[in-house]
Every structure is written in structure tokens, then in C-alpha cells.
Amino acid sequence: MRDPEFWHGKWAANQIGFHLEDVNPLLIEYWQHTKPTHEDKVLVPLCGKSEDLVWLATKHADVQGAELSNIAVRAFFAEHFYTPMVMPINGQHELFQFDELSIYSGDFFTAPLKPVDIVYDRASLVALPEEMRAEYVAKIKSLLNPGARILLVSLDYDQSEMAGPPFSVAEAEIRSLFAEYKVTRLYRDEADQDHPKIAKKGLSRFAEEVYLIESE
Ligand SMILES: C[S@@+](CC[C@H](N)C(=O)[O-])C[C@H]1O[C@@H](n2cnc3c(N)ncnc32)[C@H](O)[C@@H]1O
């Protein structure tokens, strides 16, 4: 794993600007495009302490998450007053289990995750530098059941204007990473001049995008 200290440091210092207080409205609006059923198993890679886990657990019987930071995982359960069962696994991970939720604390790339039907990726692929993305996508693909779907929230801006994370992962790269899949762009929100990334960071453009990725 490259640079785990970067993320451990962010969580230790509570520098978690990516964390949303509420469920991501894009998840609520676009999840239906994955044609979800209650039985579909769901994976949230690099899940942080996202509220999206709670929303997904109201819709699905089996939701797995993977998160490097033990601080994040413990905060997630504490902030919801959930008391999980905690099991050490293979010396490198801990599994936190509570009702529909199974969260692996430790490195996603080596976590003993089970195959799933739907993946929800928000701020995960875009959290990784370019040289790690192929390995990340290979691990995701290795976990997909036949007929699986992915809902991906990505970002598109000029990478030369800002250092990530979050990185820009634009449509061409997504189509190349998932070349053997059907990729549909469901949404693109082009930021206007008042958006902080343009008004404060001085970017010339910044867009949030949602993709549906389906095995053909
Ligand atoms: C930008 S945050 C997004 C978190 C979450 N998806 C959300 O929407 O709030 C990226 C997260 O990935 C985690 N992370 C980074 N590398 C990881 C790895 N190799 N395995 C598991 N988690 C990792 C970080 O600790 C961080 O919480």
C-alpha cells in the first residue's frame, strides 16, 4: 500500500473535508439506476465514516465497507450509537459487524471482502493517484458477481491546476479502466463561477459526474 500515513494523518488531525454530514443526494437520486434489490450485496470501498453506509443498509441486507483508518471506523459506529461486534482478522484487519453492515478496518487491497452485486464509489477512485487506479479497479473487478453494477461519483477538472486528492478522473480514463464494461454517464454538474473550487481555488472548470458501470 502506498502512503497510508497520508490518510492516517488526515483522520488523526480530523482534516476530513470530504466527509458529508448527510447522505449524498447523488446516491439517493441515482441508486435506482443500478436496479437494486434487497438481496443484492453491496460494497462501499474506501468508505470513511460515510452516512451513505447507513442509507444503503436500510435498502440492502448485506453492505460491506473497507476503510484504512481505525479512527474513521470507530467514529462511524460511535456517532450512530451502534455497538458492533469487532473481530480481528488475519493480523492486518478488524471486522466490525452490526446488523446489515460489515466494515473492514485496514487496507482495501488485502481485505478479505466477499463478492458483491453492486459497488458504490464516491470519493474513492478519485482519492487515489493515477498509478494506483488500475490496481484498485482490478481489485474491484475481482469482487464482482456476474451481472454486477457500479455507481461511480467522479470529478473532472484540469489536473495541472490543482494537486489531488481529490484527483480528476475524467470520462476517457473511466472508459479505459472499465473497457470491457458498459459505461453510461448519468449526470454532470458543471460548477459555476461562485463554486469554491473556481472562486477560491482558481480552477478554470470543475465538474462532478455520476456513472453507471455494468458488466455486459
Ligand atoms: C476521500 S475519502 C472518502 C471517504 C468516503 N468514500 C466518503 O465519501 O466520505 C477516502 C478514504 O479512503 C481511505 N483509504 C485510502 N487508502 C485506503 C486503502 N488502501 N484502503 C482502505 N481505505 C483507504 C481514507 O482513509 C479515506 O477515508
The ligand as an ORCA input file, in Angstrom:
! r2SCAN-3c Opt
* xyz 0 1
  C     -11.732     10.982      0.222
  S     -12.069      9.813      1.489
  C     -13.712      9.280      1.019
  C     -14.441      8.524      2.073
  C     -15.887      8.144      1.718
  N     -15.973      7.392      0.475
  C     -16.781      9.367      1.685
  O     -17.444      9.595      0.668
  O     -16.836     10.084      2.696
  C     -11.032      8.436      1.050
  C     -10.930      7.415      2.143
  O     -10.165      6.303      1.682
  C      -9.431      5.785      2.755
  N      -8.328      4.993      2.165
  C      -7.263      5.442      1.482
  N      -6.485      4.424      1.073
  C      -7.094      3.281      1.504
  C      -6.781      1.900      1.413
  N      -5.684      1.459      0.774
  N      -7.626      1.005      1.975
  C      -8.747      1.422      2.623
  N      -9.094      2.722      2.749
  C      -8.277      3.644      2.204
  C      -9.006      7.012      3.542
  O      -8.661      6.746      4.873
  C     -10.251      7.903      3.408
  O     -11.125      7.727      4.499
*
